[in-house]
Amino acid sequence: MAGTSTLMALKATTLARDTADAAAADRSRDALVLVRDYLDQNGYVAAAAELRREGGKTLGRYETVENMDLNYLIVEVEEYRELKFGRRPKFTRRVETEDDDDSKFARGAASKNQSAARRRSEMDAAKRKEQREKARKKSGFSSGVLGTMERKLGVDADRPPPDPADPAIDSLSVGVAGANPNRAGAGGGGGGMELSLGGSAMNLQPPPAAPTKNNNEEEEEEAFMQRRILKPLPTFGGDADLRALGETITRDILQSSPNVKFEQVVELDDAKRILREAVVMPLKYPQLFTGLLSPWCGILLYGPPGTGKTMLAKAVASECSTTFFNISASSIVSKYRGDSEKLMRVLFELARYHAPSTVFMDEIDAIMSTRGGGGGNDSEHEGSRRMKTELLIQMDGLASGSEHVFVMAASNLPWDLDPALLRRLEKRVLVPLPGEKGRLAMLEGNLTEQPCEEGLELGVVAKGTEGFSGADIKLLCKEAAMRPVRRLLGKLEELEAAEEGGVVDEERVNLLIQGNPITQADMERSMECTNKSSGGSVYDAKYEAWSKEFGST
Ligand SMILES: Nc1ncnc2c1ncn2[C@@H]1O[C@H](COP(=O)(O)OP(=O)(O)OP(=O)(O)O)[C@@H](O)[C@H]1O
């Protein structure tokens, strides 16, 4: 009898344990499905795919039931705890790790970026309202629920989005094993993802990349950019093709921070002035640029190759911390041939989504030369025609939209450009070859870190390089700097042979380099074997003539 009751007790315990195990497994599966669907809905395509891969077929058989998602659960728990305990629960807290000085850094960045954020906030208040409304519709929550969520995080509808560095703001960390850190294409911050209320809608945001040094303005600016671009992709109305294209653009075209300063660009004062006036200032002082003075939407930089057009575009993006989309028109033609029309649409959608943004289109003549008819290009491919039309439509949209998206196009052949595009590129700025002074400054800049012999006369080189572009000067310096290295190679081989392991230590190599500076003869020899790449005076005259007719400064 005693034996039977022991057996029954054992059975009951086993049954209870099995039931508890089954419930735990269900909970675990539910959590994964909820996270997966949340990632999907918020554009974390790669992370969701990774979760699918790890979850295998079993996970694939489940989906979140209607009227249920992660947001909803969080709100439920919050409201329940508030009712029961009189205060809302904290789901997460910020942690500092040894190798991730993130929060200290982010606090520094927060104070530096405060004034910029204030400026942005004024511009963006209306936009945020609109986004809140969209998010509310998307999440299916009433505005009251969203309001409650925002209050919990101290977010005011008309205040700027909370800074993730603010320790007062809680965020929910969701570990996604194996999540692709490059999901947003900018060297993301690893597998962990952070659920935060970015002003209104809940987004799973990967944490900002941890910088290596603190208190450095450039790096802070870069971290700000990282946070901005690590937003998840927009959903593109659920269109899988567009979303895939969005992923590609984010990976290939969007740059976190070009990190080029205006001071690094030699000469080109006119171009710098116009760019400051057209982009930098309107972002800093939006109240000055309204109505008739609304900022320019498009600028064309034209001139010989290698004169600093790309550098200028990057300087603009860095100076105003705009998200930088750098696309070479020839790559649109070769790489996205069948998709080029869609690419344009997705590119501009992403630019608006990450606004303020700068879209830089290099070699614009490759896609926007004069359309069929007048230019004699009647055989123009239909797809290419549609792509051009799409670009024009998108540019028109910029003028009427509220987002700050600024298009910079560059061309070496402005006379080939379609007049319809020219009309939309309101400012057209010549980026000419550098003068003698400019060339000297470039020579000095390029050779700053190279050991040069005492009394090296760079002025002579500057005089003798008439017609050279900045890129040519860089090549010339590289060639000159190679010459002492070539002289050293023989010596290094001898030393290697004598050295155990066949490697000469770094210090010794450095000493050898210091004792072998660039000489005047090296510079002269380099001038002899480096040619200018631009077309010379015929082209110069053509630029001048076009400038007179179409340029604007
Ligand atoms: N004004 C300049 N100041 C400093 N460096 C310059 C300048 N112009 C050119 N350079 C040097 O030349 C390189 C190439 O310049 P950049 O790519 O900006 O030229 P680009 O005008 O865009 O050329 P392309 O028309 O061929 O695209 C730069 O990385 C830089 O080293």
The ligand as an SDF file (V2000), in Angstrom:
LIG
                    3D

 31 33  0  0  0  0  0  0  0  0999 V2000
   40.8150   71.1360  -53.0120 N   0  0  0  0  0  0  0  0  0  0  0  0
   41.4130   70.0390  -52.5180 C   0  0  0  0  0  0  0  0  0  0  0  0
   41.9610   70.0900  -51.2790 N   0  0  0  0  0  0  0  0  0  0  0  0
   42.5840   69.0200  -50.7580 C   0  0  0  0  0  0  0  0  0  0  0  0
   42.7260   67.8480  -51.3920 N   0  0  0  0  0  0  0  0  0  0  0  0
   42.2120   67.7390  -52.6220 C   0  0  0  0  0  0  0  0  0  0  0  0
   41.5130   68.8120  -53.2380 C   0  0  0  0  0  0  0  0  0  0  0  0
   41.1000   68.4150  -54.4440 N   0  0  0  0  0  0  0  0  0  0  0  0
   41.4940   67.1500  -54.5820 C   0  0  0  0  0  0  0  0  0  0  0  0
   42.1660   66.7280  -53.5050 N   0  0  0  0  0  0  0  0  0  0  0  0
   42.7500   65.3800  -53.3200 C   0  0  0  0  0  0  0  0  0  0  0  0
   42.3750   64.6000  -54.4290 O   0  0  0  0  0  0  0  0  0  0  0  0
   41.6250   63.4620  -54.0190 C   0  0  0  0  0  0  0  0  0  0  0  0
   40.4700   63.2470  -54.9620 C   0  0  0  0  0  0  0  0  0  0  0  0
   39.5380   64.3010  -54.8020 O   0  0  0  0  0  0  0  0  0  0  0  0
   37.9750   64.1320  -55.0390 P   0  0  0  0  0  0  0  0  0  0  0  0
   37.6330   62.6930  -55.0310 O   0  0  0  0  0  0  0  0  0  0  0  0
   37.2550   65.0190  -54.1060 O   0  0  0  0  0  0  0  0  0  0  0  0
   37.8650   64.6720  -56.5110 O   0  0  0  0  0  0  0  0  0  0  0  0
   36.5900   64.7650  -57.4310 P   0  0  0  0  0  0  0  0  0  0  0  0
   36.5420   66.1590  -57.9280 O   0  0  0  0  0  0  0  0  0  0  0  0
   35.4020   64.2490  -56.7440 O   0  0  0  0  0  0  0  0  0  0  0  0
   37.0260   63.7860  -58.5950 O   0  0  0  0  0  0  0  0  0  0  0  0
   36.0930   63.0770  -59.7020 P   0  0  0  0  0  0  0  0  0  0  0  0
   35.4800   64.1590  -60.5110 O   0  0  0  0  0  0  0  0  0  0  0  0
   37.0770   62.2780  -60.4850 O   0  0  0  0  0  0  0  0  0  0  0  0
   35.0940   62.2460  -58.9470 O   0  0  0  0  0  0  0  0  0  0  0  0
   41.1820   63.7530  -52.6040 C   0  0  0  0  0  0  0  0  0  0  0  0
   41.1120   62.5920  -51.8430 O   0  0  0  0  0  0  0  0  0  0  0  0
   42.2530   64.6780  -52.1020 C   0  0  0  0  0  0  0  0  0  0  0  0
   43.3270   63.9300  -51.5860 O   0  0  0  0  0  0  0  0  0  0  0  0
  1  2  1  0
  2  3  1  0
  2  7  2  0
  3  4  2  0
  4  5  1  0
  5  6  2  0
  6  7  1  0
  6 10  1  0
  7  8  1  0
  8  9  2  0
  9 10  1  0
 10 11  1  0
 11 12  1  0
 11 30  1  0
 12 13  1  0
 13 14  1  0
 13 28  1  0
 14 15  1  0
 15 16  1  0
 16 17  2  0
 16 18  1  0
 16 19  1  0
 19 20  1  0
 20 21  2  0
 20 22  1  0
 20 23  1  0
 23 24  1  0
 24 25  2  0
 24 26  1  0
 24 27  1  0
 28 29  1  0
 28 30  1  0
 30 31  1  0
M  END
$$$$
